[in-house]
Amino acid sequence: LKQTWTCLVFEIFGQLSSCAFSCSRMACRPASDELIFFVNGRKIIERCADPEELLLNYLRKRLRLTGTKYGCGIGGCGACTVMVSTYNPDSKKIRHFPANSCLLPLCSLYGAAVTTVEGVGNTKTKLHPIQKRLAKCHGSQCGFCTPGMVMSMYSLLRNYPEPTMEQISAALDGNLCRCTGYRPIIDSFSAFSPERCPLAGSGKCCLDQEGEKGKEREEDLAPEPKRGDGVNYSLLISIFFINEHL
């Protein structure tokens, strides 16, 4: 029994010594109120950040990046999805993952990199292939869920450049769309899967080739007459109506 108590005392003493050593190390570190992280490649230094502020509010109100949408506010719709990138010193690899910015505390992002839909591509600079495919397959109607869809797919491609259809479907589990019924969205993203598109991973897409053929066919057609080219459209409509009812 005495030996047991002796071991217990030494164990408690060891824990207290370790705790005291950790506290002394923390006390030696200079105190800092700066929160440092990155948004779309831009270094952000926030002094005295509010620990209760969420990333979504900071992006929209402080940085004016309104492409990230506020939907449900409880992480259920995916309209606020962004990509967060962190560095793992053990594996020496960068991990990319989608996150609901409406639930993500701003202060949890120290040393992380955040990518929003503006950082992926926009009409002022250049659209990303994800955005182009989504537009060509009519995967966006009201457009409110589109930024979240783009960011979920972008995060997947950063980790898996040639994803399977199962991975694509799983990546969109947290994104809701009330307009398209999901089929056009899945069809547009299937262009990145070797299971559905033979050109996946080559930087090309059959949708682009179809667009070029369609453009050639349009150029072969005679141009339609324009208003003011001397054609009496009222007379033509009247003649068509009379001939149809003879």
C-alpha positions in Angstrom: 0.0 0.0 0.0 2.9 2.3 0.9 4.5 1.7 -2.5 1.2 2.4 -4.2 0.9 5.8 -2.4 4.5 6.6 -3.3 3.9 6.0 -7.0 0.7 8.1 -6.8 2.6 11.0 -5.2 5.4 10.8 -7.8 2.8 10.8 -10.6 1.0 13.8 -9.2 4.2 15.6 -8.6 5.3 14.9 -12.2 2.1 16.3 -13.6 2.3 19.4 -11.5 5.9 19.9 -12.6 5.0 19.5 -16.3 2.1 21.9 -15.9 4.4 24.5 -14.2 6.9 24.1 -17.0 4.3 24.7 -19.6 3.0 27.7 -17.8 6.5 29.2 -17.6 7.0 28.6 -21.3 3.7 30.3 -22.1 4.6 33.2 -19.8 7.9 33.7 -21.8 6.0 34.1 -25.1 5.2 37.7 -26.1 1.5 38.4 -25.9 -0.1 39.2 -29.3 -3.6 40.4 -30.2 -3.0 39.9 -33.9 -5.0 37.4 -35.9 -3.1 36.5 -39.1 -4.7 34.6 -42.0 -5.1 34.8 -45.7 -8.1 35.4 -48.0 -7.7 34.8 -51.7 -4.0 35.1 -51.4 -4.2 38.4 -49.5 -2.6 38.6 -46.0 -5.1 39.7 -43.4 -3.9 41.1 -40.0 -6.8 41.7 -37.7 -5.9 43.3 -34.4 -8.2 42.6 -31.4 -10.5 40.3 -33.4 -13.9 39.6 -31.9 -14.0 36.0 -30.7 -17.7 35.8 -31.4 -17.5 37.0 -35.0 -18.1 34.4 -37.7 -16.2 34.2 -41.0 -19.3 34.8 -43.1 -20.0 38.2 -41.5 -16.4 39.2 -41.8 -16.2 38.3 -45.5 -19.4 40.2 -46.4 -19.2 43.2 -44.1 -15.5 43.8 -43.6 -13.9 42.6 -46.9 -17.0 43.2 -49.1 -16.7 39.7 -50.6 -20.4 39.2 -51.1 -20.2 36.2 -53.4 -20.4 34.0 -50.3 -24.1 34.0 -49.5 -26.0 34.0 -46.2 -28.7 31.3 -46.5 -29.9 29.4 -43.5 -27.2 30.5 -41.0 -27.0 27.0 -39.4 -24.8 25.2 -41.9 -27.6 23.4 -43.7 -27.8 24.9 -47.2 -24.2 25.3 -48.2 -24.6 28.7 -49.8 -21.9 30.1 -47.5 -19.3 27.4 -48.5 -15.6 28.5 -48.7 -12.4 26.5 -49.0 -10.0 26.5 -46.0 -6.4 25.4 -46.5 -4.2 24.4 -43.6 -0.6 23.2 -43.4 0.2 20.0 -41.6 3.8 20.1 -40.3 3.9 16.4 -39.6 3.0 15.2 -43.1 4.3 18.5 -44.6 1.2 18.6 -46.8 -1.5 21.2 -47.3 -5.0 20.1 -46.6 -7.9 21.7 -48.4 -11.5 21.3 -47.2 -14.8 23.0 -47.7 -16.3 24.8 -44.7 -19.6 26.6 -43.8 -18.5 30.1 -43.1 -21.7 30.8 -41.2 -20.5 28.4 -38.5 -16.7 29.1 -38.6 -15.4 31.4 -35.9 -13.0 34.0 -37.3 -10.4 33.4 -34.6 -10.1 29.7 -35.5 -8.4 30.7 -38.8 -5.0 31.7 -37.4 -2.4 30.7 -40.1 -5.0 29.3 -42.5 -5.8 30.4 -46.0 -9.4 31.0 -47.1 -10.6 30.9 -50.7 -13.9 32.4 -51.7 -15.7 32.2 -55.0 -14.2 35.5 -56.0 -10.7 34.0 -55.7 -11.7 31.0 -57.9 -12.8 33.1 -60.9 -14.9 36.1 -61.9 -16.1 37.9 -65.0 -13.6 40.7 -64.5 -10.6 38.5 -64.8 -11.4 34.9 -65.9 -13.9 32.2 -65.1 -12.8 28.9 -63.7 -13.6 25.8 -65.7 -16.0 24.8 -62.9 -18.0 28.0 -63.4 -17.9 27.7 -67.2 -19.2 24.1 -67.1 -22.0 25.1 -64.7 -23.1 27.9 -67.0 -23.0 25.8 -70.2 -25.1 23.0 -68.6 -27.6 25.5 -67.3 -26.8 24.5 -63.7 -27.7 27.9 -62.3 -31.1 29.5 -62.3 -31.6 32.0 -59.4 -27.9 31.7 -58.7 -28.1 31.9 -54.9 -26.7 28.4 -54.3 -24.1 28.6 -57.2 -21.1 30.0 -55.2 -21.5 27.2 -52.7 -21.7 24.6 -55.4 -18.6 26.0 -57.1 -16.6 26.0 -53.8 -17.6 22.5 -52.9 -16.5 21.2 -56.3 -13.3 23.3 -56.3 -12.3 21.9 -52.9 -12.9 18.4 -54.3 -10.7 19.0 -57.3 -7.9 20.4 -55.2 -7.7 17.1 -53.4 -8.8 14.8 -56.3 -8.1 16.2 -59.7 -9.9 13.3 -61.4 -12.8 12.5 -59.1 -15.3 9.7 -59.5 -19.0 10.3 -59.8 -19.5 9.0 -56.3 -17.0 11.5 -55.0 -18.7 14.3 -56.9 -22.1 13.4 -55.5 -20.7 13.1 -51.9 -19.0 16.5 -52.3 -22.4 18.2 -53.0 -24.2 16.5 -50.1 -24.2 19.7 -48.1 -25.4 22.0 -50.8 -29.1 22.6 -51.4 -30.7 23.9 -54.6 -34.3 24.8 -54.9 -34.4 25.5 -58.7 -32.6 23.0 -60.9 -33.4 19.6 -59.3 -29.6 18.9 -59.2 -29.4 17.1 -62.6 -27.9 20.0 -64.6 -25.4 20.6 -61.7 -24.3 16.9 -61.6 -24.1 16.9 -65.4 -21.9 19.9 -65.5 -19.5 18.6 -62.9 -19.4 15.2 -64.5 -17.1 16.8 -67.1 -14.3 16.4 -64.5 -14.7 12.7 -64.0 -13.0 10.2 -66.3 -16.0 7.9 -65.7 -18.2 10.3 -67.7 -15.9 12.4 -69.9 -13.0 11.0 -71.9 -11.3 14.4 -71.9 -11.3 14.8 -68.1 -7.9 15.9 -66.8 -6.7 17.1 -70.2 -7.8 20.7 -69.7 -10.3 20.3 -72.6 -14.0 19.6 -72.6 -16.4 18.2 -75.1 -18.8 21.0 -74.2 -16.3 23.5 -75.7 -16.1 21.5 -78.9 -19.9 21.4 -79.1 -20.0 25.2 -78.5 -17.5 25.7 -81.4 -19.6 23.5 -83.7 -22.7 25.3 -82.8 -21.0 28.6 -83.4 -20.0 27.4 -86.9 -23.5 26.3 -87.7 -24.8 29.7 -86.6 -22.3 31.5 -88.9 -23.5 29.4 -91.8 -27.1 30.5 -91.4 -28.3 33.7 -93.1 -28.6 36.6 -90.7 -32.1 37.4 -89.6 -33.5 40.8 -90.8 -33.3 43.5 -88.3 -35.8 46.2 -87.4 -35.5 49.2 -89.6 -34.1 47.3 -92.6 -37.0 48.2 -94.8 -39.2 45.2 -94.1 -42.8 45.9 -93.2 -43.2 43.4 -90.3 -46.9 44.4 -89.8 -47.7 43.5 -93.4 -45.8 40.2 -93.1 -47.7 39.2 -90.0 -51.0 40.0 -91.6 -50.2 38.0 -94.7 -49.0 35.0 -92.6 -52.2 35.2 -90.5 -54.5 35.3 -93.7 -52.6 32.4 -95.3 -52.9 30.3 -92.2 -56.6 30.6 -92.0 -57.5 30.2 -95.7 
